[in-house]
Amino acid sequence: MPVEGQHQPLAWHTLDRWSNRLARRFAELGLDETSMLVIGLPNCPEHYVAAYAGWKLGALVLPLRANLPPIERDGILDVGDPAVVVSDWPGIQYRQVTTAELHALDGYSDAPLPDKVAHPGKSVGSGGSTGRSKIIVNPRRWEAVPGDIGRGLYSGFATGQVQLIAGALYHNSPFSWGHFGLFEDHTLILMERFDAARAVDLIERFKVNFAFLAPTMMKRIVDLPDINSRDFSSIEGIFQTAAPCPPWLKRAFMELIPPERLHEGFGATEAVGSCSIRGDEWLEHPGSVGRPRNCDLKILDEDFNELPTGEVGEIFMRPFDTSEPTYYYIGSDPAKSTPDGFISVGDMGYVDADGYVFLADRRVDLIISGGANIYPAEVEAPLSQHPDIIDVVVIGIPDDDWGKRVHAIVHPRDLGNPPSAASLDDWMRRHLASYKLPKTYEFVAELPRDGAGKIRRTALVAERVKGMGHGG
């Protein structure tokens, strides 16, 4: 597994024996099939060893960001009450195994343990859009039949590939894809942290076949000065999700790999349903996230009435197989649902006449300015194309005249000499109606995106409201 500039191979038999020893240490500390294991490590081979050790005891595994702010971290730990925490966090009130201890297990046997299937096996932590800690648990058995994973995912994923792990392992997609890959005989190329130039180097060096990439990663790759001379011929599938992908970026990435090898997915950790679309299909339905897969989908208004084709509403999905739930929360009430079992996690969108789904934004992120509905993604897309902008996020902040004003937080290429507001307005008028243009711009050194490229707009709004002296 390459980590930063080093190449640290970890063979399967080493992973197996190391995790056997660690599982016995975990068992001493009380971990079993009734308890939770938290892994608070950065991307590293030890992350996989710890997860396998937990699953060998039948435990529920929860990966958390290693440098999560203590208030948010402690909130999730309090909700989950783990039996064991693997981390180097100081002063936590739980049984802990540190990184140093992971390398000091010689006194424990590496012999196989009795077979167990974790049920449930995987969970994901969230501070929530309101800051309320919760844990999203996948309640199903953590098992599969070899070969079945790729057949059901519409992703370019297949048995026996070389997979690049470019995202942070505390996120659902990188964590899941990596472990799916190990189950399906993948060689994993693990990055300690994402760097676009290094990612392309690794794709070329190790002939990578499959990778999950968030749109922010894709943008940094296409922005590389030599990108058109790089070799992506080994790629069999790129799976893109986590945030809306601007159409211009998607087209730019399809100049690097054939359209049929770029896959986009839309869904949620709750796994109540999903949509997917392949690049060549997307070219015929630009902007869509595809059609529902293995689920029913409805667009409903606030009173649960189904909306007509083309009208934006809240997206509700229901899996075909309703024999068992696809999720439950620890620390929160269930997601919104209809009497007939359709579930929403707050995403907004519409369906066209051919059944293709198009996203708007979450209801909580919708900006109502001067009585008009403005979706952040439609403003962010043209701004992100500006040659002097690296990254951007759009939010709505309180305004006495407009109710909410459109505010763009911009990461410029040159923070010391950013583009003027007037020049950005001129750029935006070529793409959008004038009422959708940002009323104000703010320039920052970097946006606080997480390892999957996601960003909490509600937190950004709260920070700016506090700075304005508003009570809310």
Secondary structure as UniProt FT lines:
FT   STRAND          2..3
FT   TURN            4..5
FT   STRAND          6..7
FT   HELIX           12..28
FT   TURN            29..30
FT   TURN            33..34
FT   STRAND          36..39
FT   HELIX           45..56
FT   TURN            57..58
FT   STRAND          60..63
FT   TURN            66..67
FT   HELIX           70..80
FT   STRAND          84..86
FT   TURN            90..91
FT   STRAND          96..97
FT   HELIX           99..102
FT   TURN            106..107
FT   STRAND          122..126
FT   TURN            129..130
FT   STRAND          134..138
FT   TURN            146..147
FT   HELIX           148..151
FT   TURN            152..153
FT   TURN            159..160
FT   STRAND          162..165
FT   TURN            169..170
FT   HELIX           172..183
FT   TURN            184..185
FT   STRAND          187..190
FT   HELIX           196..206
FT   STRAND          210..213
FT   HELIX           215..222
FT   TURN            225..226
FT   HELIX           227..229
FT   TURN            233..234
FT   STRAND          237..240
FT   HELIX           247..253
FT   TURN            254..256
FT   HELIX           259..261
FT   STRAND          262..267
FT   TURN            269..270
FT   STRAND          274..278
FT   HELIX           279..284
FT   TURN            286..287
FT   STRAND          290..293
FT   STRAND          295..300
FT   TURN            302..303
FT   TURN            309..310
FT   STRAND          313..319
FT   STRAND          328..330
FT   STRAND          336..337
FT   TURN            339..340
FT   STRAND          343..344
FT   STRAND          348..351
FT   TURN            353..354
FT   STRAND          357..359
FT   HELIX           363..365
FT   STRAND          367..369
FT   TURN            370..371
FT   STRAND          372..374
FT   HELIX           376..385
FT   TURN            387..388
FT   STRAND          389..399
FT   TURN            400..402
FT   STRAND          403..412
FT   TURN            415..416
FT   HELIX           421..429
FT   TURN            430..431
FT   HELIX           434..436
FT   STRAND          440..443
FT   TURN            451..452
FT   HELIX           457..468
//
